[in-house]
Amino acid sequence: MAKNKNNQTIWNTRIQKKGSALFQKVGSSIEIDKNLYKQDIEGSRVHVEMLFRQKIISFKIKNKIIYGLNRIENEIKKKKFIYDQKYEDIHMNIEKRLFEIIGDEAGYVHTARSRNDQVITDFKIWIRLATKDINKNLDKLIKTILKIAQKNIQTIMPGFTHLKNAQAVSFAHYMLAYVEMFKRDKSRFKYNLENLSENPLGVAALTGTSFNIDRYFTSKKLGFKKPTNNSIDTVADRDFVLDFLFSASVCSLHISRIAEELIIWNSDGFGLINLSDKIVTGSSIMPQKKNPDLLEYLRGKSGNSFGNLFSMLTILKGLPLSYFKDLQDDKDLVFKTNQSLKNCISILNEVLNNFSPNKKKMLELAETGYITATDLADYLVKNHDMSFRRAYQVTSSIVNFAEKNKKKLHELNLKELKKIEPMLTSDVIKVFDLKYSVNSKKSFGGTSFENIKKMITKYKKIK
């Protein structure tokens, strides 16, 4: 293979006219895929080691290439490497520099491979590492929520349906709902690792190669379980990109939901939580304002993740097999989504470490809206042999009576209750107690204090 003389592109012997400046600008992806330099160099090292083992290149050539690759990696780390847009991507920029360092032997590095399988290999390794990193950050977030829950097992608040007071719950139980969401996010990301476990390297442009390569060797060395089965599908496949973007979108959605919850609770209309001055901003005109900007940031960023997912879906929906320039955008979408999600997880963690529940206000709100009405209906079923529908009607009548007389349920006396349902006895009064209501929900997954303690212990043991 001839030297890459005069800083020409690698294909200049076929494409003899210089590309337009505009084409070079839109065709270059170096500013994006230079993030893959570590994976690209490692893939090349393993590739040439395999070529030597298979007697495709000599020991001398292998060592020269690896020496050059190591030097390039060191230059990039020290920010001494010069990226050139003319060479389009990280793969050709590295190869061009390899020619400068070791000469003609650099031409052997691309034996039995294409940029098509090279980039997918790099990208899969990168996403694999990013996925594991996101799950580590989710572990930190879950630990923070568990600490909050541990401190608030007996903090009582109203649970809501339609943003109306529904039934009494523990604040800890409410927060543990988000642990479940983030656990599912972790499971989704972990599941994706299986689809990242097949090695694309060696399928070349789209048909495989005539060289006697060993794809099982490169798979093992690069951390894959096995080689991919079909060369055409391998080059065309971006399901692993969709998997990552989908998982990130759902996780962003969960972050947005808890952000919205906290925004509502922090509003003057609710006042259920207090945000530290560390995580709020002020107003340019209203001196009294403390705004939950970080939470609004989290809520807004979910839209970007959704957009990136739909962009990738739209790119793929019209593509026949196998490789097309359209796929160049996959890395930009993933890199942006990954960075945004990591930022959002860190920000949410910071917010959760800098807010406090207004326990008094939570209890006061729980005492409004007749939220122990369901407890009364259940009591009638269990103690007075009523069907639930009959108990529902009796309870509705008692709630109407309380509302008409401007009383809360626990303010009603037995005499008033018996006017509506003569069978009632004095022990009915206990069902209006909020702590009794919460602790009565002992079914698995319910909000009783004992259930919550068990769940916190269980969560702490999960890796």
N, C-alpha and C positions, 0 to 999 in steps of 0.2 A: 504493500500500500504506500503510495507516495506521501511525502510530507505535506502538511497543510501549509503551503508556502504563501507568503504575502498576506497573511491574515485573511485568507479567503474561506468562504463557507465550505463545508465538507463535500457538498454536492455540486461545486462550481464547474466540474468537468461536463456535467449534464446540462445544468442550467447556466448558460453562458452569458446571459445578460444580468447585470446587477439589478436586484429588486428595488422597487421604488421606496423612498423614505417612509411613505405612508404604510406600505405593505410590511416593511421591517418593524414599524412601530406596532401595528396591530397583530403581527405574527409572533412577536416576541412575548415570552412568558417568564423571562428570567427574574423579573422583580417579584414574581409570585413564587415560582418553583425553586428559587435558591434556598428556600426553607427546607428543601429535601436534600441538601448537600451531604449530610451525614449518611443518610440512607443510600444515596447514590454511590458514594465512595465505598461504603461497606459492601453493597451489592456487587460492585466491580471487583473488589478484592476477592470475594468468594467466587465470582465467576471465573476469574483468571486462575485461581487455585484449582478449580474444577477442570479447566482447559488443560492445565499441566498434568493433573492426575490422569486425564484421559488421553495423554500424549498428543494433544492437538497443538500445544505450544511447548517450547523448551523451558527448562528450569531457569536459564539465564533471562529469557524474555519475561517470564512470570515475575522474577525478582525485580527486574527493572521497572515493570509496570507498578508493582506494589510499592516500590520505593517512591516513584513519582506520585502515586495516589496519596501516600502518607504525607509527602511534602505539600501537596495541594491542600489536604485537610488542615495541616498546620497553618498554611497561609490564610485560609478562610477564617480559622479560629482567631488569628491575630489581626484580622481585618486588613490583610495585605494583598488579598486576591482581587483582581480587577475583573468585574463582570462586564461583558460586552453584549449589547443588545443584538448585534449582528448575528451572534451565534444562537439566537432564539431562546435556548433553555439551559438549565443547569447541566444537563448531560453533555451537550456540545461545548459549553464553556469549559467544563472540566477536561473533556477530551482534547480540546484545542490547547489548553495549558499543558497537558500531558505530552503533547508533541513538542512543545517548547522545552520541556525539561529533559525528556529521554530520547527524542528523535523518532526515527521511523518505527521503532518497536511499539510505539503507542498505537499504531494501527491495528495491532492484534487484539486490543481490548474489546473491540466490538465484534469479534468472531462469534458466530452462532447466537447472536442476539440482535434485537432491534430496539429503537427507542420505545416502540409500542409495549413490549414486555418489560423493558427497563423501568419506564415511568410507573406502570401499574405495580411493579414490585416495590419500588420506592414508596409509593403512595400507600400501599397496604401496610407496610412496616410503620410508616408515620402514623397512620390512623390507629393502628394497634397500640402504639405508645400513648397517643392522645387519649384513647378510650380508657386505658388503665389510669392515666393521670386524672381524668374527670371523675372516675369512681373513687379515687383517693380523696378528692375534694368533696365529693358527696358524703364520704365517711365522716369528714370533719363537720360538715353541716348537720348530719344526723346526730352526732355526739353533742353538738350545741343544743339541738332541740330536746334531746333526752335530759340534759341538765336543767333546762327550763321546766320540763314536765316533772322531774324529780322534786323540784321546789314548789310545785303548784298542784299536787294531787288533790288537796282539799280546797282548792280555790274554785268556787262555784260560779258559773255563769249560765246564761241562757244559750241553748243551741238554737239555731235558726232554720226555718224553711221559708222561702220567699222573703227573706230578711225580716220575718216576723218571729217574735218569741215563740218557741215551740215546746221544748222540754229542757229541764235542768241537766247540765253536764258539768263534768270537771274540766277546768281549763287545760289540765294536763292531757286529758283524753282528746280534746280538740286539737292540741298541738301534735299528738301522736298520729293523728290522721295524716299529717304531712310526712311523718316518718314513713308511713306505708307508701305514700306516693313516691318519695325519693328512693325507697327500697326497690320499687318497681322500675324506676329509672336505672338503678344500678343493674338490675337483672337484664334489662333490655340491652344496655351497653355490654354486659358480660356475654350475653347470647351472641352479640355481633362478632365477638372474637372468633367464634367458630367459623363464620363466613370469611374471616380474615386469615384462616389457617392454611389455605391452599396457595402454593407457590406459583406465580405466573412466569417466573424467569425460565427461559428456554423455549417458549412458544414462538419467539422471534416476531416477525411482522404480523403473521396470522396463520401460518401453516405448519409451524414447527421448523426444524432444521435438519439438514442432511448430515451434520456433524454428529459424531458419536458422543453426545454429552450425557452427563449423569445428573438428572434433575432431582433425584433423591438426595444426592450429596448437597446441592445448593439449598434444598428445602431444609435439611437438618441444620446447616450452618447459619441460615438466616432466620431460624426460629419458626419455620412453617412445619405443619404436620405431614404434608404430602404435596406433590405437584398437582396442578389443575389437570382436568381430564380432556378438555377439548380446546384446541389452540384458538379456534375462531371465537368461541364464547369468551375465552380468557381476555382477548384483546378488546372485545365489545362490552364486557361486563363492567357495570358501575353500580350493581346492586349494593355492594359494600359501602358505596358513597351514600346511596339512598338510606341504607340502614343507619348510618351514622347521623345523617341530617334529620331523619325521622326521630331517632332517640333523643337527639339534642332539642328538637322542637317540642316533644312531649315534656321533657325536663324543663324547658323554658316556660311552657304552659303552666306547669306546677309552681314554678317560681313566681310567675305572674299572678296566679290565684292567691298565694299566700301574701304577696305584696298588696293585692287589692283588699284582702281581708284586713291587713294591718292598717291600710289607708282609711278604711271605713271605721275601724275601731278607734283610730286616733282622731277622727273627726270630732268636732265640737258636739255634733248630734249624739254621738255615742260616748266618747270619752273613756273607753274601756282600757286603753293603754297610754303610757307616756313614752315619748321618744326623747332620748338624750340629745343635748345640744350638739353632740358630735356628729349626728346623722340627720340634721335638719338644716334648712336654709331660711333666709329672711326674705323680706319684700323690699323692693326699691322705693315704695311709697307708703306702705302700711307698717309702722314701727312695731306693732304688736305681733306680727305674723311669725309663725314657725312652721315651715312647710315640709312635708315628707317627700322631698325631691328624689332621694335615693330610691324610695319605694316606687315612685312614678317612673323612674329610669328603668327599673326592673320590669315593670308592667309593659313599658313601651318596647323594650328590646326583644320581647317574645315575637313581635311582628317581623323583625328582621330574620329570625330563625325560620319562621314559617315561609317567608319570602324566598329564602335560599333553598329550602326544600322544594317548593313549587317551581323554582327556576330550573333545578336539576331534573325534576320530573318532566318539565316541558322540553328541555333539551333532549332527553332520551326518547320521548314518545314517538318521534318521527324518524329515528335513525335506523336504517337497515344495518346489517353486519358488514364490516367489523369496526375499523377505526375511522374517525372523521375529526376534523379540526374543532367541531362543535364541543368535543369533550375536553378541550383545553380549559374551559371555565370551571371544571369540577373542583380543581384544587383551590381556586380563589374562594369558592362558596364554602368549602369545608374549613379552610383556614380562618375565614371571617367568623363562621359559626362557632368554631372551637374557641377562639379567643373571646368572643362575646359571652359564651356560656361560662367559661372559666371566670371571667370578670363578674358575671351575675351571681354565681355561686359564692364567690368571695364577698361580694357586697351584701348578699342576704345574710351570710354568716356574721358579718360586721354589724348589721342592723339587729339581728337577734341577740347579739351580745351587748347591745346598747338600748334595750327597751325594757320596760317593766309593766306588769299588769296592774291596773287600778282595781284592786280586789274589792274595795268598798263599792265602787260604781258597778262592778260586775254583779255583785250580790243584790244591789238595789234594782238593777235591771231585771235580774232573775225573779225578783218578787213581783214583777208586773206581768200582765198578759195572761194570767191564769194558767201558768205552765205546768201546774201539778194536776190539771184536769184529767189527763190520761191516767195518772196514778189513781185518781178517784174511780174512774171507770173500771180499771183493773181490779181495784179493791172490791167493787160491787160484784164482779164476776166471781172472784175467789171466795168471798165471804157470804154472799147472799143469793147464790145459785141463779144468777141472771145470765142471759146470753149477752154477748158483748154489745150487740146492737141495742138491746134494752138498756144496758148500763150506759151506753153512749147518750141515749135520749135523756135519762135521768140526770146525768152529769151536765148535759147542755142546759137543762132547766135550772140547775144549781148555779151554773156560770151566769146565765141570764139574770137570775135573782141577785147575785153579787154585783153584777155590772149595774143593774138598775139602782141598787142601794149604795153604789159607790164604795164597795168593800172589796178587799182582796179575799181569796178563798180561805186563807188561814185566819182571817178576821171574822169569819162566820162562826156562830156558836152552834152547839148541838141542837138547840130548840129550833133555830132557823132551818137547819138542814133537815130535821125530821118533818117539817111542814111539807117538804117536797118529797122526801122518801122516809116514811115512818119506820122502816126496818133498821135504819141506821142507829149505831150505838157509839159510845164515847171513843172507842178505839179508832174511829174514822179520822179523828183529828190529826193523827200522826202522818197520814198520807199527804198532808199539806206542807209538811216540813221539807225544805229543799234538800238537806243532807240525807234524809230518809229516802227521798225520791231518787237521788243519784245512786245511793248504795243499794237500792232495790234492783237496779239493772245489773244483775249478776250473770246473765247469760253470756256465753263466750263472746268476747269482742265488745261487751257492754261497758258502761262508764263507771261502774262501782269502783271505789277506791282500791279494793283488793285486786280486782282485775287489772287496774292500771299498774299497780306495783309489780304484778307478775309479768305484764307486758314489757315494762321498762327493763326488768331483769333479763327477759328473753332477748330483747333488742341488743342489750349490751354484749350478749354472748355471740351474736351473729357477726361473722367476718365479711 
